[in-house]
Amino acid sequence: MSDERTSGIDRVGVVGLGTMGAGIVEVFARAGLSVVAVDGTPELAERGRGFLERSTGKQVQRGRLSEADQQALLERVTFAHELTALADVDLVVEAVPERMEIKHDIFGTLDGIVRDDAILASNTSSLSLTEIAAATARPERVVGMHFFNPAPVLKLVEVITTILTDEAVVTSVRDLAERLGKKPVVVRDRAGFVANALLIAYLARAIRTYETGHVTREDLDAAATAGIGLPMGPLTLSDLIGLDVVKEVCDVLYAATHDPASAPPALLQQMVAAGRLGRKTGRGFYDYA
Ligand code: CAA
């Protein structure tokens, strides 16, 4: 492992181009890094390109980005549907669905593809990073790099470490997050890390409150925005995060702490079972045309 590589991360990969992955691609490309963006099929890779074009297109419309800069940004990103496209990147961020068997499969495969000195990062919000790292022969080069939704806007990046993570890797990833204009915080692998450990019991309480029927969804959300000064009400925020993700983090926190405040409310479980996952499916607590 050369020092240049540890300190200079210039070429990155992102695996999984859903809401979070596409946002993370945008963050890297905006910061001038060259990005290889991978999803499982040519169609999903194209959908990822569409997200990036639309999101940067909105910034052009708002006068925040020139057309020439948008073009340059898009040219920094290559889309692919095979993990082998990541053979020469310095770091990969995985942002695929939150299922341990999928993460294991991807980390195990990536381990055999990327250079020995490359860093493997996961954007997991609920799974154990230690278990993910165990799928590789390089657990000391595996970290969490947990972005917040919408990734291009929110500043926090939780840098998750395990008992095996190399200190130099932590420093590299923290420096990278700062280069992206983010605020990194370093957290040891633990259910909910820091931000979700604070947030999820509040969202679960809001859903339970709504479930009692004594307040409308709009008024409940207004209590948080107009009364407590939060940027979004908890039901709107749950729809933004994705109700499946909220439920997964509830499950993990509840299993780890047995704190009833983190237990997934019945309504949340039913909405997930019914496929009402929030914005991404067009329907959650609110409807999105
Ligand atoms: N992609 C790119 N840019 C976006 C965006 C997106 N998805 N959404 C909003 N923006 C940009 C807008 O373009 C706008 O940029 P300019 O100021 O340059 O024009 C800026 O963000 C503000 O957007 P809006 O004016 O449309 O709306 P707003 O001021 O109401 O802000 C918000 C929207 C940023 C989403 C704000 O409401 C907010 O911060 N909400 C709370 C979000 C939050 O708490 N997220 C954390 C969820 S927890 C999580 O993600 C972790 C997990 O593991 C579950």
Residues whose N, C-alpha, C, O or C-beta is under 5 A from the ligand:
A	BS01	CAA	S55 R62 R64 S125 F147 F148 N149 P150 P152 V153 P231 M232 I241
